[in-house]
Amino acid sequence: MRPALFLVLLAVLGIGIGFLALTLSRGPEPQPIQDIASALTQRDAGQGGVTISVVYATPEYFNARGEAEKAQEYELDKYLVFTVAMDTHSVDLSPYKMEAITFLRDGNGKEYPAKDWRALSDSSHHRSGVVRFQKIEGKALEVVIKGVAGEEERVFRWP
């Protein structure tokens, strides 16, 4: 009876080790889009009646959204890409030239102009688009939007 018990325990141990190896070989589970988007999104307090949110659109962000082709379209190998959404019910947003008022600031305080702005929505109260900047070195980044609704600047930071 002892040899049979030993064989059963050995089989259970083998199955457990095989299951563990299979689980570890698959790698980590992908993060839900909500977790990724939340980590990459910065939002202001809605000063002057305009709320602005900015998403640092990384390859991981587009992959999680099932939009991996956007990484190529926006040339993430050359540019830092951010999506910007502005919402209001009291201010006309259409006069703002986003490519002229949006800057990238590095950890040393140096500002870089936007390469371009691609509008996704040009409504006067709900405006959104994609802004691209030439890639820069460093991990600390700020997107700065100047002069919206009487605010000198709005700063959105990523470590």
MODELLER restraints for C-alpha pairs under 7 A, 6 or more apart:
rsr = mdl.restraints
at = mdl.atoms
rsr.add(forms.Gaussian(group=physical.xy_distance, feature=features.Distance(at['CA:32:A'], at['CA:64:A']), mean=7.00, stdev=0.5))
rsr.add(forms.Gaussian(group=physical.xy_distance, feature=features.Distance(at['CA:33:A'], at['CA:64:A']), mean=5.24, stdev=0.5))
rsr.add(forms.Gaussian(group=physical.xy_distance, feature=features.Distance(at['CA:33:A'], at['CA:65:A']), mean=6.23, stdev=0.5))
rsr.add(forms.Gaussian(group=physical.xy_distance, feature=features.Distance(at['CA:36:A'], at['CA:61:A']), mean=6.27, stdev=0.5))
rsr.add(forms.Gaussian(group=physical.xy_distance, feature=features.Distance(at['CA:37:A'], at['CA:61:A']), mean=6.60, stdev=0.5))
rsr.add(forms.Gaussian(group=physical.xy_distance, feature=features.Distance(at['CA:40:A'], at['CA:55:A']), mean=5.47, stdev=0.5))
rsr.add(forms.Gaussian(group=physical.xy_distance, feature=features.Distance(at['CA:40:A'], at['CA:56:A']), mean=5.25, stdev=0.5))
rsr.add(forms.Gaussian(group=physical.xy_distance, feature=features.Distance(at['CA:41:A'], at['CA:53:A']), mean=6.85, stdev=0.5))
rsr.add(forms.Gaussian(group=physical.xy_distance, feature=features.Distance(at['CA:41:A'], at['CA:54:A']), mean=5.65, stdev=0.5))
rsr.add(forms.Gaussian(group=physical.xy_distance, feature=features.Distance(at['CA:41:A'], at['CA:55:A']), mean=4.34, stdev=0.5))
rsr.add(forms.Gaussian(group=physical.xy_distance, feature=features.Distance(at['CA:41:A'], at['CA:56:A']), mean=6.50, stdev=0.5))
rsr.add(forms.Gaussian(group=physical.xy_distance, feature=features.Distance(at['CA:42:A'], at['CA:53:A']), mean=5.65, stdev=0.5))
rsr.add(forms.Gaussian(group=physical.xy_distance, feature=features.Distance(at['CA:42:A'], at['CA:54:A']), mean=5.34, stdev=0.5))
rsr.add(forms.Gaussian(group=physical.xy_distance, feature=features.Distance(at['CA:42:A'], at['CA:55:A']), mean=6.44, stdev=0.5))
rsr.add(forms.Gaussian(group=physical.xy_distance, feature=features.Distance(at['CA:42:A'], at['CA:156:A']), mean=5.84, stdev=0.5))
rsr.add(forms.Gaussian(group=physical.xy_distance, feature=features.Distance(at['CA:43:A'], at['CA:52:A']), mean=5.90, stdev=0.5))
rsr.add(forms.Gaussian(group=physical.xy_distance, feature=features.Distance(at['CA:43:A'], at['CA:53:A']), mean=4.22, stdev=0.5))
rsr.add(forms.Gaussian(group=physical.xy_distance, feature=features.Distance(at['CA:43:A'], at['CA:54:A']), mean=6.41, stdev=0.5))
rsr.add(forms.Gaussian(group=physical.xy_distance, feature=features.Distance(at['CA:44:A'], at['CA:51:A']), mean=6.19, stdev=0.5))
rsr.add(forms.Gaussian(group=physical.xy_distance, feature=features.Distance(at['CA:44:A'], at['CA:52:A']), mean=5.75, stdev=0.5))
rsr.add(forms.Gaussian(group=physical.xy_distance, feature=features.Distance(at['CA:44:A'], at['CA:53:A']), mean=6.48, stdev=0.5))
rsr.add(forms.Gaussian(group=physical.xy_distance, feature=features.Distance(at['CA:45:A'], at['CA:51:A']), mean=6.47, stdev=0.5))
rsr.add(forms.Gaussian(group=physical.xy_distance, feature=features.Distance(at['CA:46:A'], at['CA:52:A']), mean=6.78, stdev=0.5))
rsr.add(forms.Gaussian(group=physical.xy_distance, feature=features.Distance(at['CA:48:A'], at['CA:149:A']), mean=5.11, stdev=0.5))
rsr.add(forms.Gaussian(group=physical.xy_distance, feature=features.Distance(at['CA:48:A'], at['CA:150:A']), mean=6.51, stdev=0.5))
rsr.add(forms.Gaussian(group=physical.xy_distance, feature=features.Distance(at['CA:49:A'], at['CA:88:A']), mean=6.01, stdev=0.5))
rsr.add(forms.Gaussian(group=physical.xy_distance, feature=features.Distance(at['CA:49:A'], at['CA:90:A']), mean=6.47, stdev=0.5))
rsr.add(forms.Gaussian(group=physical.xy_distance, feature=features.Distance(at['CA:50:A'], at['CA:86:A']), mean=6.59, stdev=0.5))
rsr.add(forms.Gaussian(group=physical.xy_distance, feature=features.Distance(at['CA:50:A'], at['CA:87:A']), mean=5.67, stdev=0.5))
rsr.add(forms.Gaussian(group=physical.xy_distance, feature=features.Distance(at['CA:50:A'], at['CA:88:A']), mean=4.79, stdev=0.5))
rsr.add(forms.Gaussian(group=physical.xy_distance, feature=features.Distance(at['CA:50:A'], at['CA:149:A']), mean=6.73, stdev=0.5))
rsr.add(forms.Gaussian(group=physical.xy_distance, feature=features.Distance(at['CA:51:A'], at['CA:86:A']), mean=5.64, stdev=0.5))
rsr.add(forms.Gaussian(group=physical.xy_distance, feature=features.Distance(at['CA:51:A'], at['CA:87:A']), mean=5.26, stdev=0.5))
rsr.add(forms.Gaussian(group=physical.xy_distance, feature=features.Distance(at['CA:51:A'], at['CA:88:A']), mean=6.51, stdev=0.5))
rsr.add(forms.Gaussian(group=physical.xy_distance, feature=features.Distance(at['CA:52:A'], at['CA:85:A']), mean=5.64, stdev=0.5))
rsr.add(forms.Gaussian(group=physical.xy_distance, feature=features.Distance(at['CA:52:A'], at['CA:86:A']), mean=4.50, stdev=0.5))
rsr.add(forms.Gaussian(group=physical.xy_distance, feature=features.Distance(at['CA:52:A'], at['CA:87:A']), mean=6.56, stdev=0.5))
rsr.add(forms.Gaussian(group=physical.xy_distance, feature=features.Distance(at['CA:53:A'], at['CA:84:A']), mean=5.85, stdev=0.5))
rsr.add(forms.Gaussian(group=physical.xy_distance, feature=features.Distance(at['CA:53:A'], at['CA:85:A']), mean=5.34, stdev=0.5))
rsr.add(forms.Gaussian(group=physical.xy_distance, feature=features.Distance(at['CA:53:A'], at['CA:86:A']), mean=6.67, stdev=0.5))
rsr.add(forms.Gaussian(group=physical.xy_distance, feature=features.Distance(at['CA:54:A'], at['CA:82:A']), mean=6.45, stdev=0.5))
rsr.add(forms.Gaussian(group=physical.xy_distance, feature=features.Distance(at['CA:54:A'], at['CA:83:A']), mean=5.60, stdev=0.5))
rsr.add(forms.Gaussian(group=physical.xy_distance, feature=features.Distance(at['CA:54:A'], at['CA:84:A']), mean=4.58, stdev=0.5))
rsr.add(forms.Gaussian(group=physical.xy_distance, feature=features.Distance(at['CA:54:A'], at['CA:85:A']), mean=6.53, stdev=0.5))
rsr.add(forms.Gaussian(group=physical.xy_distance, feature=features.Distance(at['CA:55:A'], at['CA:82:A']), mean=5.37, stdev=0.5))
rsr.add(forms.Gaussian(group=physical.xy_distance, feature=features.Distance(at['CA:55:A'], at['CA:83:A']), mean=5.13, stdev=0.5))
rsr.add(forms.Gaussian(group=physical.xy_distance, feature=features.Distance(at['CA:55:A'], at['CA:84:A']), mean=6.61, stdev=0.5))
rsr.add(forms.Gaussian(group=physical.xy_distance, feature=features.Distance(at['CA:56:A'], at['CA:81:A']), mean=6.36, stdev=0.5))
rsr.add(forms.Gaussian(group=physical.xy_distance, feature=features.Distance(at['CA:56:A'], at['CA:82:A']), mean=4.65, stdev=0.5))
rsr.add(forms.Gaussian(group=physical.xy_distance, feature=features.Distance(at['CA:56:A'], at['CA:83:A']), mean=6.78, stdev=0.5))
rsr.add(forms.Gaussian(group=physical.xy_distance, feature=features.Distance(at['CA:57:A'], at['CA:81:A']), mean=5.38, stdev=0.5))
rsr.add(forms.Gaussian(group=physical.xy_distance, feature=features.Distance(at['CA:57:A'], at['CA:82:A']), mean=5.11, stdev=0.5))
rsr.add(forms.Gaussian(group=physical.xy_distance, feature=features.Distance(at['CA:57:A'], at['CA:83:A']), mean=6.63, stdev=0.5))
rsr.add(forms.Gaussian(group=physical.xy_distance, feature=features.Distance(at['CA:59:A'], at['CA:71:A']), mean=5.93, stdev=0.5))
rsr.add(forms.Gaussian(group=physical.xy_distance, feature=features.Distance(at['CA:62:A'], at['CA:68:A']), mean=5.19, stdev=0.5))
rsr.add(forms.Gaussian(group=physical.xy_distance, feature=features.Distance(at['CA:62:A'], at['CA:70:A']), mean=6.64, stdev=0.5))
rsr.add(forms.Gaussian(group=physical.xy_distance, feature=features.Distance(at['CA:62:A'], at['CA:71:A']), mean=6.74, stdev=0.5))
rsr.add(forms.Gaussian(group=physical.xy_distance, feature=features.Distance(at['CA:78:A'], at['CA:134:A']), mean=6.51, stdev=0.5))
rsr.add(forms.Gaussian(group=physical.xy_distance, feature=features.Distance(at['CA:78:A'], at['CA:135:A']), mean=5.94, stdev=0.5))
rsr.add(forms.Gaussian(group=physical.xy_distance, feature=features.Distance(at['CA:79:A'], at['CA:132:A']), mean=5.99, stdev=0.5))
rsr.add(forms.Gaussian(group=physical.xy_distance, feature=features.Distance(at['CA:79:A'], at['CA:133:A']), mean=5.37, stdev=0.5))
rsr.add(forms.Gaussian(group=physical.xy_distance, feature=features.Distance(at['CA:79:A'], at['CA:134:A']), mean=4.72, stdev=0.5))
rsr.add(forms.Gaussian(group=physical.xy_distance, feature=features.Distance(at['CA:79:A'], at['CA:135:A']), mean=4.79, stdev=0.5))
rsr.add(forms.Gaussian(group=physical.xy_distance, feature=features.Distance(at['CA:80:A'], at['CA:132:A']), mean=5.67, stdev=0.5))
rsr.add(forms.Gaussian(group=physical.xy_distance, feature=features.Distance(at['CA:80:A'], at['CA:133:A']), mean=5.16, stdev=0.5))
rsr.add(forms.Gaussian(group=physical.xy_distance, feature=features.Distance(at['CA:80:A'], at['CA:134:A']), mean=6.24, stdev=0.5))
rsr.add(forms.Gaussian(group=physical.xy_distance, feature=features.Distance(at['CA:80:A'], at['CA:135:A']), mean=5.37, stdev=0.5))
rsr.add(forms.Gaussian(group=physical.xy_distance, feature=features.Distance(at['CA:81:A'], at['CA:130:A']), mean=6.90, stdev=0.5))
rsr.add(forms.Gaussian(group=physical.xy_distance, feature=features.Distance(at['CA:81:A'], at['CA:131:A']), mean=5.94, stdev=0.5))
rsr.add(forms.Gaussian(group=physical.xy_distance, feature=features.Distance(at['CA:81:A'], at['CA:132:A']), mean=4.61, stdev=0.5))
rsr.add(forms.Gaussian(group=physical.xy_distance, feature=features.Distance(at['CA:81:A'], at['CA:133:A']), mean=6.53, stdev=0.5))
rsr.add(forms.Gaussian(group=physical.xy_distance, feature=features.Distance(at['CA:82:A'], at['CA:130:A']), mean=5.71, stdev=0.5))
rsr.add(forms.Gaussian(group=physical.xy_distance, feature=features.Distance(at['CA:82:A'], at['CA:131:A']), mean=5.41, stdev=0.5))
rsr.add(forms.Gaussian(group=physical.xy_distance, feature=features.Distance(at['CA:82:A'], at['CA:132:A']), mean=6.46, stdev=0.5))
rsr.add(forms.Gaussian(group=physical.xy_distance, feature=features.Distance(at['CA:83:A'], at['CA:129:A']), mean=5.66, stdev=0.5))
rsr.add(forms.Gaussian(group=physical.xy_distance, feature=features.Distance(at['CA:83:A'], at['CA:130:A']), mean=4.42, stdev=0.5))
rsr.add(forms.Gaussian(group=physical.xy_distance, feature=features.Distance(at['CA:83:A'], at['CA:131:A']), mean=6.26, stdev=0.5))
rsr.add(forms.Gaussian(group=physical.xy_distance, feature=features.Distance(at['CA:84:A'], at['CA:128:A']), mean=5.40, stdev=0.5))
rsr.add(forms.Gaussian(group=physical.xy_distance, feature=features.Distance(at['CA:84:A'], at['CA:129:A']), mean=5.48, stdev=0.5))
rsr.add(forms.Gaussian(group=physical.xy_distance, feature=features.Distance(at['CA:84:A'], at['CA:130:A']), mean=6.21, stdev=0.5))
rsr.add(forms.Gaussian(group=physical.xy_distance, feature=features.Distance(at['CA:85:A'], at['CA:127:A']), mean=5.78, stdev=0.5))
rsr.add(forms.Gaussian(group=physical.xy_distance, feature=features.Distance(at['CA:85:A'], at['CA:128:A']), mean=4.21, stdev=0.5))
rsr.add(forms.Gaussian(group=physical.xy_distance, feature=features.Distance(at['CA:85:A'], at['CA:129:A']), mean=6.71, stdev=0.5))
rsr.add(forms.Gaussian(group=physical.xy_distance, feature=features.Distance(at['CA:86:A'], at['CA:126:A']), mean=5.74, stdev=0.5))
rsr.add(forms.Gaussian(group=physical.xy_distance, feature=features.Distance(at['CA:86:A'], at['CA:127:A']), mean=5.14, stdev=0.5))
rsr.add(forms.Gaussian(group=physical.xy_distance, feature=features.Distance(at['CA:86:A'], at['CA:128:A']), mean=6.14, stdev=0.5))
rsr.add(forms.Gaussian(group=physical.xy_distance, feature=features.Distance(at['CA:87:A'], at['CA:125:A']), mean=5.74, stdev=0.5))
rsr.add(forms.Gaussian(group=physical.xy_distance, feature=features.Distance(at['CA:87:A'], at['CA:126:A']), mean=4.62, stdev=0.5))
rsr.add(forms.Gaussian(group=physical.xy_distance, feature=features.Distance(at['CA:87:A'], at['CA:127:A']), mean=6.56, stdev=0.5))
rsr.add(forms.Gaussian(group=physical.xy_distance, feature=features.Distance(at['CA:88:A'], at['CA:125:A']), mean=5.13, stdev=0.5))
rsr.add(forms.Gaussian(group=physical.xy_distance, feature=features.Distance(at['CA:88:A'], at['CA:126:A']), mean=6.53, stdev=0.5))
rsr.add(forms.Gaussian(group=physical.xy_distance, feature=features.Distance(at['CA:89:A'], at['CA:125:A']), mean=6.00, stdev=0.5))
rsr.add(forms.Gaussian(group=physical.xy_distance, feature=features.Distance(at['CA:91:A'], at['CA:125:A']), mean=6.78, stdev=0.5))
rsr.add(forms.Gaussian(group=physical.xy_distance, feature=features.Distance(at['CA:92:A'], at['CA:124:A']), mean=5.10, stdev=0.5))
rsr.add(forms.Gaussian(group=physical.xy_distance, feature=features.Distance(at['CA:92:A'], at['CA:125:A']), mean=6.05, stdev=0.5))
rsr.add(forms.Gaussian(group=physical.xy_distance, feature=features.Distance(at['CA:93:A'], at['CA:124:A']), mean=4.80, stdev=0.5))
rsr.add(forms.Gaussian(group=physical.xy_distance, feature=features.Distance(at['CA:93:A'], at['CA:125:A']), mean=5.89, stdev=0.5))
rsr.add(forms.Gaussian(group=physical.xy_distance, feature=features.Distance(at['CA:94:A'], at['CA:122:A']), mean=6.80, stdev=0.5))
rsr.add(forms.Gaussian(group=physical.xy_distance, feature=features.Distance(at['CA:94:A'], at['CA:124:A']), mean=4.89, stdev=0.5))
rsr.add(forms.Gaussian(group=physical.xy_distance, feature=features.Distance(at['CA:98:A'], at['CA:117:A']), mean=6.53, stdev=0.5))
rsr.add(forms.Gaussian(group=physical.xy_distance, feature=features.Distance(at['CA:99:A'], at['CA:114:A']), mean=5.54, stdev=0.5))
rsr.add(forms.Gaussian(group=physical.xy_distance, feature=features.Distance(at['CA:99:A'], at['CA:116:A']), mean=5.62, stdev=0.5))
rsr.add(forms.Gaussian(group=physical.xy_distance, feature=features.Distance(at['CA:99:A'], at['CA:117:A']), mean=5.27, stdev=0.5))
rsr.add(forms.Gaussian(group=physical.xy_distance, feature=features.Distance(at['CA:101:A'], at['CA:145:A']), mean=5.60, stdev=0.5))
rsr.add(forms.Gaussian(group=physical.xy_distance, feature=features.Distance(at['CA:101:A'], at['CA:146:A']), mean=5.20, stdev=0.5))
rsr.add(forms.Gaussian(group=physical.xy_distance, feature=features.Distance(at['CA:102:A'], at['CA:113:A']), mean=6.88, stdev=0.5))
rsr.add(forms.Gaussian(group=physical.xy_distance, feature=features.Distance(at['CA:102:A'], at['CA:114:A']), mean=6.17, stdev=0.5))
rsr.add(forms.Gaussian(group=physical.xy_distance, feature=features.Distance(at['CA:102:A'], at['CA:144:A']), mean=5.65, stdev=0.5))
rsr.add(forms.Gaussian(group=physical.xy_distance, feature=features.Distance(at['CA:102:A'], at['CA:145:A']), mean=4.51, stdev=0.5))
rsr.add(forms.Gaussian(group=physical.xy_distance, feature=features.Distance(at['CA:102:A'], at['CA:146:A']), mean=6.51, stdev=0.5))
rsr.add(forms.Gaussian(group=physical.xy_distance, feature=features.Distance(at['CA:103:A'], at['CA:111:A']), mean=6.17, stdev=0.5))
rsr.add(forms.Gaussian(group=physical.xy_distance, feature=features.Distance(at['CA:103:A'], at['CA:112:A']), mean=5.55, stdev=0.5))
rsr.add(forms.Gaussian(group=physical.xy_distance, feature=features.Distance(at['CA:103:A'], at['CA:113:A']), mean=4.86, stdev=0.5))
rsr.add(forms.Gaussian(group=physical.xy_distance, feature=features.Distance(at['CA:103:A'], at['CA:114:A']), mean=5.68, stdev=0.5))
rsr.add(forms.Gaussian(group=physical.xy_distance, feature=features.Distance(at['CA:103:A'], at['CA:143:A']), mean=5.80, stdev=0.5))
rsr.add(forms.Gaussian(group=physical.xy_distance, feature=features.Distance(at['CA:103:A'], at['CA:144:A']), mean=5.09, stdev=0.5))
rsr.add(forms.Gaussian(group=physical.xy_distance, feature=features.Distance(at['CA:103:A'], at['CA:145:A']), mean=6.47, stdev=0.5))
rsr.add(forms.Gaussian(group=physical.xy_distance, feature=features.Distance(at['CA:104:A'], at['CA:111:A']), mean=5.51, stdev=0.5))
rsr.add(forms.Gaussian(group=physical.xy_distance, feature=features.Distance(at['CA:104:A'], at['CA:112:A']), mean=5.03, stdev=0.5))
rsr.add(forms.Gaussian(group=physical.xy_distance, feature=features.Distance(at['CA:104:A'], at['CA:113:A']), mean=6.49, stdev=0.5))
rsr.add(forms.Gaussian(group=physical.xy_distance, feature=features.Distance(at['CA:104:A'], at['CA:142:A']), mean=5.73, stdev=0.5))
rsr.add(forms.Gaussian(group=physical.xy_distance, feature=features.Distance(at['CA:104:A'], at['CA:143:A']), mean=4.73, stdev=0.5))
rsr.add(forms.Gaussian(group=physical.xy_distance, feature=features.Distance(at['CA:104:A'], at['CA:144:A']), mean=6.14, stdev=0.5))
rsr.add(forms.Gaussian(group=physical.xy_distance, feature=features.Distance(at['CA:105:A'], at['CA:111:A']), mean=4.37, stdev=0.5))
rsr.add(forms.Gaussian(group=physical.xy_distance, feature=features.Distance(at['CA:105:A'], at['CA:112:A']), mean=6.27, stdev=0.5))
rsr.add(forms.Gaussian(group=physical.xy_distance, feature=features.Distance(at['CA:105:A'], at['CA:141:A']), mean=5.97, stdev=0.5))
rsr.add(forms.Gaussian(group=physical.xy_distance, feature=features.Distance(at['CA:105:A'], at['CA:142:A']), mean=4.97, stdev=0.5))
rsr.add(forms.Gaussian(group=physical.xy_distance, feature=features.Distance(at['CA:105:A'], at['CA:143:A']), mean=6.26, stdev=0.5))
rsr.add(forms.Gaussian(group=physical.xy_distance, feature=features.Distance(at['CA:106:A'], at['CA:140:A']), mean=6.15, stdev=0.5))
rsr.add(forms.Gaussian(group=physical.xy_distance, feature=features.Distance(at['CA:106:A'], at['CA:141:A']), mean=5.12, stdev=0.5))
rsr.add(forms.Gaussian(group=physical.xy_distance, feature=features.Distance(at['CA:106:A'], at['CA:142:A']), mean=6.47, stdev=0.5))
rsr.add(forms.Gaussian(group=physical.xy_distance, feature=features.Distance(at['CA:107:A'], at['CA:140:A']), mean=5.10, stdev=0.5))
rsr.add(forms.Gaussian(group=physical.xy_distance, feature=features.Distance(at['CA:107:A'], at['CA:141:A']), mean=6.33, stdev=0.5))
rsr.add(forms.Gaussian(group=physical.xy_distance, feature=features.Distance(at['CA:114:A'], at['CA:131:A']), mean=6.62, stdev=0.5))
rsr.add(forms.Gaussian(group=physical.xy_distance, feature=features.Distance(at['CA:114:A'], at['CA:132:A']), mean=5.90, stdev=0.5))
rsr.add(forms.Gaussian(group=physical.xy_distance, feature=features.Distance(at['CA:114:A'], at['CA:133:A']), mean=5.02, stdev=0.5))
rsr.add(forms.Gaussian(group=physical.xy_distance, feature=features.Distance(at['CA:115:A'], at['CA:132:A']), mean=5.48, stdev=0.5))
rsr.add(forms.Gaussian(group=physical.xy_distance, feature=features.Distance(at['CA:115:A'], at['CA:133:A']), mean=5.11, stdev=0.5))
rsr.add(forms.Gaussian(group=physical.xy_distance, feature=features.Distance(at['CA:115:A'], at['CA:134:A']), mean=6.68, stdev=0.5))
rsr.add(forms.Gaussian(group=physical.xy_distance, feature=features.Distance(at['CA:116:A'], at['CA:131:A']), mean=5.80, stdev=0.5))
rsr.add(forms.Gaussian(group=physical.xy_distance, feature=features.Distance(at['CA:116:A'], at['CA:132:A']), mean=5.66, stdev=0.5))
rsr.add(forms.Gaussian(group=physical.xy_distance, feature=features.Distance(at['CA:117:A'], at['CA:129:A']), mean=6.63, stdev=0.5))
rsr.add(forms.Gaussian(group=physical.xy_distance, feature=features.Distance(at['CA:117:A'], at['CA:130:A']), mean=5.64, stdev=0.5))
rsr.add(forms.Gaussian(group=physical.xy_distance, feature=features.Distance(at['CA:117:A'], at['CA:131:A']), mean=4.53, stdev=0.5))
rsr.add(forms.Gaussian(group=physical.xy_distance, feature=features.Distance(at['CA:117:A'], at['CA:132:A']), mean=6.72, stdev=0.5))
rsr.add(forms.Gaussian(group=physical.xy_distance, feature=features.Distance(at['CA:118:A'], at['CA:129:A']), mean=5.33, stdev=0.5))
rsr.add(forms.Gaussian(group=physical.xy_distance, feature=features.Distance(at['CA:118:A'], at['CA:130:A']), mean=5.04, stdev=0.5))
rsr.add(forms.Gaussian(group=physical.xy_distance, feature=features.Distance(at['CA:118:A'], at['CA:131:A']), mean=6.44, stdev=0.5))
rsr.add(forms.Gaussian(group=physical.xy_distance, feature=features.Distance(at['CA:119:A'], at['CA:128:A']), mean=6.12, stdev=0.5))
rsr.add(forms.Gaussian(group=physical.xy_distance, feature=features.Distance(at['CA:119:A'], at['CA:129:A']), mean=4.15, stdev=0.5))
rsr.add(forms.Gaussian(group=physical.xy_distance, feature=features.Distance(at['CA:119:A'], at['CA:130:A']), mean=6.45, stdev=0.5))
rsr.add(forms.Gaussian(group=physical.xy_distance, feature=features.Distance(at['CA:120:A'], at['CA:128:A']), mean=5.35, stdev=0.5))
rsr.add(forms.Gaussian(group=physical.xy_distance, feature=features.Distance(at['CA:120:A'], at['CA:129:A']), mean=4.55, stdev=0.5))
rsr.add(forms.Gaussian(group=physical.xy_distance, feature=features.Distance(at['CA:121:A'], at['CA:127:A']), mean=5.10, stdev=0.5))
rsr.add(forms.Gaussian(group=physical.xy_distance, feature=features.Distance(at['CA:121:A'], at['CA:128:A']), mean=5.03, stdev=0.5))
rsr.add(forms.Gaussian(group=physical.xy_distance, feature=features.Distance(at['CA:121:A'], at['CA:129:A']), mean=6.56, stdev=0.5))
rsr.add(forms.Gaussian(group=physical.xy_distance, feature=features.Distance(at['CA:122:A'], at['CA:128:A']), mean=6.76, stdev=0.5))
rsr.add(forms.Gaussian(group=physical.xy_distance, feature=features.Distance(at['CA:139:A'], at['CA:159:A']), mean=6.11, stdev=0.5))
rsr.add(forms.Gaussian(group=physical.xy_distance, feature=features.Distance(at['CA:140:A'], at['CA:158:A']), mean=5.92, stdev=0.5))
rsr.add(forms.Gaussian(group=physical.xy_distance, feature=features.Distance(at['CA:140:A'], at['CA:159:A']), mean=4.54, stdev=0.5))
rsr.add(forms.Gaussian(group=physical.xy_distance, feature=features.Distance(at['CA:141:A'], at['CA:157:A']), mean=5.85, stdev=0.5))
rsr.add(forms.Gaussian(group=physical.xy_distance, feature=features.Distance(at['CA:141:A'], at['CA:158:A']), mean=5.33, stdev=0.5))
rsr.add(forms.Gaussian(group=physical.xy_distance, feature=features.Distance(at['CA:141:A'], at['CA:159:A']), mean=6.50, stdev=0.5))
rsr.add(forms.Gaussian(group=physical.xy_distance, feature=features.Distance(at['CA:142:A'], at['CA:155:A']), mean=6.29, stdev=0.5))
rsr.add(forms.Gaussian(group=physical.xy_distance, feature=features.Distance(at['CA:142:A'], at['CA:156:A']), mean=5.34, stdev=0.5))
rsr.add(forms.Gaussian(group=physical.xy_distance, feature=features.Distance(at['CA:142:A'], at['CA:157:A']), mean=4.44, stdev=0.5))
rsr.add(forms.Gaussian(group=physical.xy_distance, feature=features.Distance(at['CA:142:A'], at['CA:158:A']), mean=6.34, stdev=0.5))
rsr.add(forms.Gaussian(group=physical.xy_distance, feature=features.Distance(at['CA:143:A'], at['CA:155:A']), mean=5.85, stdev=0.5))
rsr.add(forms.Gaussian(group=physical.xy_distance, feature=features.Distance(at['CA:143:A'], at['CA:156:A']), mean=5.17, stdev=0.5))
rsr.add(forms.Gaussian(group=physical.xy_distance, feature=features.Distance(at['CA:143:A'], at['CA:157:A']), mean=6.65, stdev=0.5))
rsr.add(forms.Gaussian(group=physical.xy_distance, feature=features.Distance(at['CA:144:A'], at['CA:153:A']), mean=6.36, stdev=0.5))
rsr.add(forms.Gaussian(group=physical.xy_distance, feature=features.Distance(at['CA:144:A'], at['CA:154:A']), mean=5.61, stdev=0.5))
rsr.add(forms.Gaussian(group=physical.xy_distance, feature=features.Distance(at['CA:144:A'], at['CA:155:A']), mean=4.66, stdev=0.5))
rsr.add(forms.Gaussian(group=physical.xy_distance, feature=features.Distance(at['CA:144:A'], at['CA:156:A']), mean=6.45, stdev=0.5))
rsr.add(forms.Gaussian(group=physical.xy_distance, feature=features.Distance(at['CA:145:A'], at['CA:153:A']), mean=5.50, stdev=0.5))
rsr.add(forms.Gaussian(group=physical.xy_distance, feature=features.Distance(at['CA:145:A'], at['CA:154:A']), mean=5.23, stdev=0.5))
rsr.add(forms.Gaussian(group=physical.xy_distance, feature=features.Distance(at['CA:145:A'], at['CA:155:A']), mean=6.68, stdev=0.5))
rsr.add(forms.Gaussian(group=physical.xy_distance, feature=features.Distance(at['CA:146:A'], at['CA:152:A']), mean=5.59, stdev=0.5))
rsr.add(forms.Gaussian(group=physical.xy_distance, feature=features.Distance(at['CA:146:A'], at['CA:153:A']), mean=4.16, stdev=0.5))
rsr.add(forms.Gaussian(group=physical.xy_distance, feature=features.Distance(at['CA:146:A'], at['CA:154:A']), mean=6.36, stdev=0.5))
rsr.add(forms.Gaussian(group=physical.xy_distance, feature=features.Distance(at['CA:147:A'], at['CA:153:A']), mean=5.86, stdev=0.5))
